[in-house]
């Protein structure tokens, strides 16, 4: 679709002198994207490997900040950052598993060697590869055996030493040395050039959007809604992603119990919730179905959502809170690029399940006392219309409001 759109755009601007200034836009995009590609790829690998997946390298990056604080702000800056770092590390190390991280380091160093352009390999990394002759497990083992970064007690003890001694211990640590080598290459050779090209692409994109609005004046264009409150609308409905496969719009507590796996970190179910299910102690939060009373858990709808919408309120046509958005269906994850009404569904937890958990499971009745529960759901009748609908002009607005309500009910 985008290529067809670009072809149509190029055809129009090529023959219309009014749009001559836009003729180089698409070739400019092509040139910039080709130029940014190696830097974007390297940036992604560095972000994933040294910034996320290998924890010892990520932790070593924190010590680099400590070194910078000391070099730039002296003991005052050192002490300030050290106190924050110690507090963070004391919690972090509780869940840190160095034996797993060592395996991850070995695998990721092989990925770095084989998939990242050699021009972005630090000299220190290249020398290490030569020293261990491509034996990534031995390389990782040597780093962990000689580093303090993976040892909570040793790290916290070193941080209590005098600033100068801390600097020596940190700067001679093999994990720190490797992490800094990657970080220096990242800052000097990758992200600086990437940001420069990305700014050029962004500037070209602004011109392209302006050009599209001029070349296709009858088309609708979405405003840039970044950093603003936004609302999307849709209908509660299931979908059929492919032949002979159909998903309903609602799930129930039965589904949680069907997936129950004792001790599993994803599918374990607390004993109290099991008891509530088996005794059918649902309170007022169940709905009548053909199989009897069931507690609704989640529902799906055709709202267009994106990253950052998790936790957003789902509100019905009458302004009642009916759920909280938290995910998208698998087939609809492409909706940031191409929204397809047949496939795109957002997933919301039903407010009745939220209330059921608050009330029956947690016993937090005091929270319910702070809420106005509308049950069954109610709409605003014409008798409840506010004063703005009084008078001759108000009657027109009242009619419009009633039409909106009827139209919404039909939807």
C-alpha positions, 0 to 999 in steps of 0.5 A: 500500500505504501509503495503504491502510494509513493508511486502515485505521488512520484508520478504526480510530482514528476509532471506537475511543475507546482510540485517540482520542489518535492521531486527529490523527496523519495530519492532522498529517503532511499539514500538516507535509509541506505546510509543509516542501515549499518548504523541502525543494525549495529545500534540494535545489536549493541542495545540488545547485547551490551544494554539489555541481555548481558547483565554483567555488561549492563552492571559494568556500565553503572560503574562507568557512571561512577567513574565519570562522577568522580572524574567530573565532580570529584568526591562530592559527585562520587559519594552522591552517585555511590549512595544511589548505586549501592541502594540499587545494587542491593535490590538488584543482586537479590535476583541476579544469577551469574551462572546464567549470565555467564552462559548468556555472555558466551552466546552474545559474544558469538552473536557480536562477532558473527553478526555485527560489522567488524568496523564496529568491533572494539580492539579490546574485543578483537584481541580477546577473541584472538586470545581465546581462539574463538572459544566463547565459553572459556572467554566468558568463564575467564571474565566471570572468574576474574570480575567482581561485578557478578559478586554482590558481597565483593562489589558492595565491599569495594564501594565502601573503600576510599574513592581512589581505591574504588577507581582502581578496582573498577578500572582494572575489572575485566567486565568493566574494561570490556563494557567500556570498550563496547560503550566507547565504540557505541558512542563514537562510531555508532550512535553519533552517526545514527542520530545525525542521519535519523534527524535528517530522515525526520526532517525529510519526513516532515517535508514529505507529510506537507507534500502529501497533504498538498498533492492529495488534498482530498485525503484525510491525514492524522495529526501528530498526537505524540504527548497528547491525550488520545481516544480510540473507539471501536466495538466489542467483537470477536474475529476470525483470523483465518479459515475455520478459526474463530475467537469470541469476544469474552473470556471467563474464570473457567478459562483461567482454571483450564490453563491452571498448572501448579507451580508454573510461573505463568499459570499457577492459580492461588488457592483462594481463587480456586476456592472462589471458583469451586464454591461459585462464590462470585457475588454480584460480579457474575453474568448469566450464560447458557451454562450458568453464572460465570465471572467475566475476565477479559474481552476484546474490541476493535479499538486501535491501540499501541504501545503505551496504551496499557492501563488505559480505561475502556469506557462504554457509550454512556461513560461507564468504566467497563475495563482496562486495556492491556494488550493486542491480539497476535494477528493485530500486532501490525496495527501500528503500520496497517490497521485492519478492522478484520484482524485488529483487536485490543484486549481489555480486562473486564471491570467486573473481574477487577471488582471481583478480585478487589472484593471477593479475593482481596477483601478490600471492601473499603475501596469499593465504598469509594466507587460508584458502581453502576449495575446494571449499566445505565444510560443518561436519560433525557430527564437527566440532561444538564441545564445547557439543554434548556431554551430554544438552542438548548432543545436543538442540542438536546435533540442532537444529544439524543440522536448521538445516544441512539446512534451509539446504542445501535453501534 
